[in-house]
Amino acid sequence: MGEVHEHQSTIAMLRARRIDTDPHEILRAEDIPTRRHEWTDAPLRCSDCDAVVQPVYSPPKERRPPVRPYFRRKPYRDGGNEHEAGCIFNIDERIRVISDSSADTLVRDRPRDGRPQYRLVLPEAFGPSARYESIGGGSRTVADKLTTVLNTATKIAALIEDYADRDVDPNIEWVAECRGERVPWLHFLYTPQRIFNLRSRLRPDGTDLAHPVAVIFLAQKSPRNKSPRPRSDSYRAASYALLPEPDEPHQERLYVTGKSDLIEHAFADGLGRFYIAYGMWRRSTHQFLDAPRLRLRVDHLTQVARIPDTIGSVAPTRWKDWRRTRT
């Protein structure tokens, strides 16, 4: 585990309130370069709570890239002036809530370049189910840890998307750790509008990834069994958007496959819901597929988790609008 350090966010805000006007005037960060002198002594507050904020502006200089103007919480020498608990800009509190439920799988590391860094520690990837029957009670510990990790990853993903929806950079670095190796967050977790990136990483010859990854998707399709004989294997499928290319489809399907009873159990909450699936995704063919497709073969129930109602019922706009949003 990494060395723990406190951090206090100075999250950039694009709006603030001037409270000496009636009604309160909403100030925009883009106006800071031209109007900041008007606000020198004006009482400015966070757009979402009563924390005192101040405009920040760095004029363009030679050999230095321009910095976008923003508002930030004004630090007090004696402390205080925190964003309120329910404020969307109280990212310290929002991360604390996620960390408290992570069973120590989310570790806060030493800041890098002034940016707080959080690391999600992953368990070993699951392989054939026989491996887990052979290791006895230890498999339960690994399974429980994976469930916790997927729930934590989902909450982090929702947090990131929430700020992206607001065009706000929380100035935090997220990474995952697998077998002692650190993995950039965007190479570990793929939200619906980014699944095409995983497809691009994998060649259609079934080349394996170097580490397991997690994919969030909206389950949309299951097989129609016209035969009276039960299937030994089953699947659930989801559509995702591709980059527009001439004479190429605009979207493709991914498949999560496995033993029928396992798939039925993992997706017991039905279609039309968001799930997260973790493991060694491949781009390959299968008995259900007529061409190479993104596919994950699951061997353990805990490789798939339903996105909690608190997130799934109000899924970030970018997840729902995956046909148009690809960043």
Residue pairs with C-beta under 8 A, 6 or more apart in sequence:
1 104
1 107
1 121
2 107
2 108
2 109
2 110
2 119
3 109
3 110
4 107
4 108
5 108
5 109
5 110
5 111
7 92
7 108
7 111
7 116
8 75
8 92
9 73
9 89
9 90
9 91
9 92
9 116
9 170
9 171
9 172
10 72
10 73
10 75
10 171
11 72
11 73
11 89
11 91
11 168
11 169
11 170
11 171
12 29
12 56
12 68
12 70
12 71
12 72
12 168
12 169
12 171
13 29
13 46
13 47
13 53
13 70
13 71
13 72
13 89
13 168
14 28
14 29
14 30
14 70
14 71
14 166
14 167
14 168
15 26
15 27
15 28
15 29
15 47
15 71
16 26
16 27
16 29
16 44
16 45
16 46
16 47
16 53
16 55
16 71
17 24
17 25
17 26
17 27
17 44
17 45
17 46
17 47
18 24
18 25
18 27
18 39
18 42
18 43
18 44
18 45
19 43
19 44
19 45
20 42
20 43
24 45
26 47
27 35
27 39
27 44
27 55
27 71
29 55
29 68
29 69
29 70
29 71
30 69
32 55
32 56
32 57
32 69
32 70
32 71
33 57
33 59
33 69
36 55
36 57
39 55
43 52
44 52
44 53
44 54
44 55
44 71
45 51
45 52
45 53
46 52
46 53
46 71
46 73
46 83
46 87
46 89
48 83
48 87
48 88
48 89
49 83
49 84
49 86
49 87
49 89
49 90
50 84
51 73
51 74
51 81
51 82
51 83
51 84
51 87
51 89
52 73
52 74
52 81
53 71
53 72
53 73
53 74
54 71
54 72
54 74
55 69
55 70
55 71
56 69
56 70
56 71
56 72
57 67
57 69
58 66
58 67
60 66
73 81
73 82
73 83
73 89
74 81
75 81
82 90
82 92
83 89
83 90
83 92
83 93
84 90
85 93
88 162
88 166
89 168
91 159
91 163
91 170
91 172
94 159
95 118
95 159
95 172
98 106
98 152
98 155
98 156
98 159
99 106
99 108
99 118
101 148
101 151
101 152
101 155
102 120
102 148
102 152
103 145
103 148
105 120
105 121
105 145
105 148
105 149
105 152
106 118
106 119
106 120
106 121
106 152
106 156
107 118
107 119
107 120
107 121
108 116
108 117
108 118
108 119
109 117
109 118
109 119
110 117
111 117
112 173
115 171
115 172
115 173
116 171
116 172
116 173
117 172
117 173
117 174
117 175
118 156
118 172
118 173
118 174
118 175
119 174
119 175
119 176
119 177
119 182
120 149
120 152
120 153
120 156
120 174
120 175
120 176
120 177
120 188
121 149
121 176
121 177
122 149
122 176
122 177
122 178
122 188
122 212
123 142
123 145
123 146
123 149
124 142
124 179
125 178
125 211
125 212
125 278
125 279
125 280
126 132
126 142
126 146
126 279
126 298
126 299
126 300
126 302
126 303
127 299
128 299
129 299
129 300
132 139
132 142
132 143
132 299
132 300
133 139
143 300
143 301
143 302
144 302
146 278
146 300
146 302
146 303
147 302
147 305
149 278
150 214
150 276
150 278
150 302
150 305
151 305
151 308
153 176
153 188
153 189
153 214
153 276
154 216
154 276
154 305
154 307
154 308
154 311
155 311
156 174
156 185
156 189
157 189
157 191
157 216
158 311
158 315
158 316
160 170
160 174
160 185
161 191
161 316
161 317
161 318
161 319
162 316
163 169
163 170
164 316
164 318
164 327
165 316
165 317
165 318
173 185
174 185
175 182
175 183
175 184
175 185
175 188
176 182
176 183
176 185
176 188
176 189
177 183
178 188
178 211
178 212
179 211
181 211
183 211
186 194
186 197
187 213
188 211
188 213
188 214
189 213
189 214
189 215
189 216
190 197
190 198
190 213
190 214
190 215
190 216
191 216
191 316
191 318
191 319
192 216
192 217
192 218
192 238
192 240
192 318
192 319
192 322
193 241
193 318
193 319
193 321
193 322
193 325
193 326
193 327
194 326
194 327
195 215
195 217
195 240
195 241
195 254
195 294
195 322
196 240
196 241
196 242
196 243
196 326
198 213
198 215
198 281
198 294
199 240
199 242
199 252
199 283
199 294
201 209
202 209
202 281
202 282
202 283
202 294
203 283
204 283
204 284
204 292
205 284
205 292
206 282
206 283
206 284
206 292
207 282
207 283
208 280
208 282
209 280
209 281
209 282
212 278
212 279
212 280
212 281
213 278
213 279
213 281
214 276
214 277
214 278
215 254
215 276
215 277
215 278
215 281
215 294
215 296
216 274
216 275
216 276
216 307
216 319
217 238
217 240
217 254
217 274
217 275
217 276
217 277
218 238
218 239
218 272
218 273
218 274
218 319
219 236
219 237
219 238
219 267
219 270
219 271
219 272
219 273
219 274
219 275
220 237
220 238
220 239
220 271
220 272
221 236
221 237
221 238
221 253
221 271
222 234
222 235
222 236
222 237
222 267
222 271
223 231
223 234
223 235
223 288
225 231
230 260
231 260
232 259
232 260
233 257
233 258
233 259
233 260
233 263
233 287
234 257
234 258
234 259
234 260
234 263
234 264
235 255
235 256
235 257
235 258
235 263
235 286
235 288
236 255
236 256
236 263
236 266
236 267
236 271
236 275
237 253
237 254
237 255
237 256
238 253
238 254
239 251
239 252
239 253
240 251
240 252
240 253
240 254
240 294
240 322
241 250
241 251
241 322
241 323
241 324
241 326
242 248
242 249
242 250
242 251
242 252
243 326
244 250
250 323
251 323
252 293
252 294
253 293
253 294
254 293
254 294
254 295
254 296
255 286
255 288
255 289
255 293
255 294
255 295
255 296
256 263
256 266
256 275
256 277
256 295
256 296
256 298
256 304
257 263
257 286
257 288
257 295
257 296
257 297
257 298
258 266
258 297
258 298
258 299
262 298
262 299
262 300
262 301
263 298
265 301
266 275
266 298
266 301
266 303
266 304
267 275
267 304
269 306
273 306
273 307
273 312
274 306
274 307
274 311
274 312
274 315
274 319
275 304
275 305
275 306
275 307
276 304
276 305
276 307
277 296
277 298
277 303
277 304
277 305
278 303
278 304
279 296
279 297
279 298
279 303
280 296
281 294
281 295
281 296
282 294
282 295
282 296
282 297
283 292
283 293
283 294
283 295
284 292
284 293
284 295
285 291
285 292
285 293
286 293
286 295
289 295
296 303
298 304
306 312
307 315
317 325
318 325
